[in-house]
Amino acid sequence: MRKDVRILLVGEPKVGKTSLIMSLVSEEFPDVVPYRAEEITIPADVTPERVPTHIVDYSDAEQTDEQLFQEISKANVICIVYAVNNKKSIEKVSCLLLCLCFFPSRVPLILVGNKSDLVEHSSMETILPIMNQYSEIETCVECSAKNLKNISELFYYAQKAVLHPTGPLYCPEKKAMKSLCVKALTRIFKVSDLDNDGILNDNELNFFQRTCFNTPLEPQALEDVKNVVRKNLTDGVCDNGLSLKGFLFLHTLFIQRGRHETTWTVLRRFGYDDDLELNQDYLFPPLKIPPDCTTELNHNAYLFLQSVFDKHDKDRDCALSPEELADLFDVFPYMPWGPDVNNTVCTNEQGWITYQGYLSQWTLTTYLDVQRCLEYLGYLGYSIIAEQESHAAGITVTRAKKIDLQKKQTQRSVFRCNVFGDIGSGKSGFLQAFLGSNLMRQKTVKEEHKSYYAISTTYVYGQEKYLLLHEVFPDFDYLSDADLACDIVCLVYDVSNPYSFEYCAKVFKQYFMDSKTPCMMIAAKSDLPEVKQMYGCSPLEFCRKHKMPPPQSFTCNTAAAPSRDIYTKLTTMAMYPHVSQADLKSSTFWLRASVGATVFAVLGFAMYRVLLKPR
């Protein structure tokens, strides 16, 4: 909502502009009227809408055209005053309106017929054709400064024209809401339809009412609202709930009856500005992220996202079909997830994003681009549905990594592994294997849909964690800070290529040998015959020399989904970078770390299926 209202009064001399202002302030007609009243400021606490209101008078006798232009440019509502007993001043209204059309910024206009105490007839018959020509005209008020008739109403309507303008909402010629208004209200309906059945039931309507107006509807009032819709629309009420058509009809009715503040209250509660665009402050609430900290979704945000998945997973198969995904993102102005997402997270046999994959993608977005995540949560209405102050309430900013190292423990749930390797070493296969894709399935991925990220869950000591793999482009001389910033480094070489290991050795010695970031060597394509690496020492000797775990054999050329053990090891090393090399070489350590991983993974999926059964 605007912070203040600035009302400018213009019109021919002697029509009573100054008298109107003085009568409002003193609540009596002045005996002596100056050429122009000084600017009046009405404090917020004495105005109906609780906003400061500035009233500015203009006088031809004391001010120049240039000053008039300056005042017009500063005003956010203009009252064109004419005398109802003066035909000439009424005719001048059209001239003023024509002049205002040349200004770049259009503001709401109020036509004010003063001196109604001097005539017995109304000027509306003459003014109405003029009003029909200009959509900026909000209303016309006939008043009397002398009798104090409609003075308070005049300035209330002016204030209302700024705070609750009709123009963006409604087209009088078509007697229908404008397309942007329909689009915004449709999104609001879909966000409020918590079970996605296309109807707002009594519980949803009451939640909506409480959210927007801080009070629920009484049962009889709720029934009265539905009866109004029933009388006017055959399909406005379905199964005793309000359909989208009925919802839009109600708001059209509010506007037509001059209660557009009701519609504006709803729009602003759901984040819309005066142009019916989602407000930047709504989409991007402030969130301070200190250096060396990361961002994750908290428990409440995950619960909300789970409920969003649940309401769109119509067939209860724990995956989102392309149609279900499109329906979920229908409240967005664009499709946020491209085809590459299907190669970034887990999918089912049809290539549809699974429940786990869906949460993983949200986790990835939060970690890599938290501002984008806040924007997405805004489109879904997180702060409204979860009854939070802003979307930032769904984000946890982790403590600095150096503190984790000092305390030798971490509270983080997402760990980043940057994957290095020469061209053809098997990096992409390593990423896709994490998502359960073997070599045969990987061959079906189109190059333009390739992803350089893969994210999924692993289990360490029974705790669910997210491991984020990032394939780094193999340009040795141009590695950015982002390429080097991670929790663990994965160095991949092809056992069947004698020159593959050399790249890994160079990357390690150049960038990671003196860092505290743990590193692991991956001997990829282990199903192929191993050849001697053309380097000064063998990969095993290299790892021993630099106190790294021995190279881990890996292949994705399997009949079933590739083994996930290696990813549990990577997550464990990322969680416990202080663990000694002796422990890392110990099979007992790895057994403890991975115990229960399969059980927890199956249990998590089974629990989700159980939770769906009551629905």
Secondary structure, 3 states (H helix, E strand, C coil): CCCCEEEEEEECCCCCHHHHHHHHHHCCCCCCCCCCCCCEEECHHHCCCCCCEEEEECCCCCCCHHHHHHHHHHCCEEEEEEECCCHHHHHHHHHHHHHHCCCCCCCCEEEEEECHHHCCCCCHHHHHHHHHHCCCEEEEEECECCCCECHHHHHHHHHHHHHCCCCCCEECCCCEECHHHHHHHHHHHHHHCCCCCCEECHHHHHHHHHHHHCCCCCHHHHHHHHHHHHHHCCCCEECCEEEHHHHHHHHHHHHHCCCHHHHHHHHHHCCECCCCCECHHHHCCCCCCCCCCCEEECHHHHHHHHHHHHHHCCCCCCEECHHHHHHHHHHCCCCCCCHHHHHCCCECCCCCEEHHHHHHHHHHHHHHCHHHHHHHHHHHCHHHHCCCCCHHHHEEECCCHHHHHHHCCCCCCEEEEEEEECCCCCHHHHHHHHCCCCHHHHCCCCHHHCCCEEEEEEEECCEEEEEEEEECCCCCCCCCHHHHCCCEEEEEEECCCCCHHHHHHHHHHHHHCCCCCCEEEEEECCCCCCCCCCCCCCHHHHHHHCCCCCCEEECCCCCCCCCCHHHHHHHHHHHCCCCCHHHHHCHHHHHHHHCCHHHHHHHHHHHHHHHHCCC
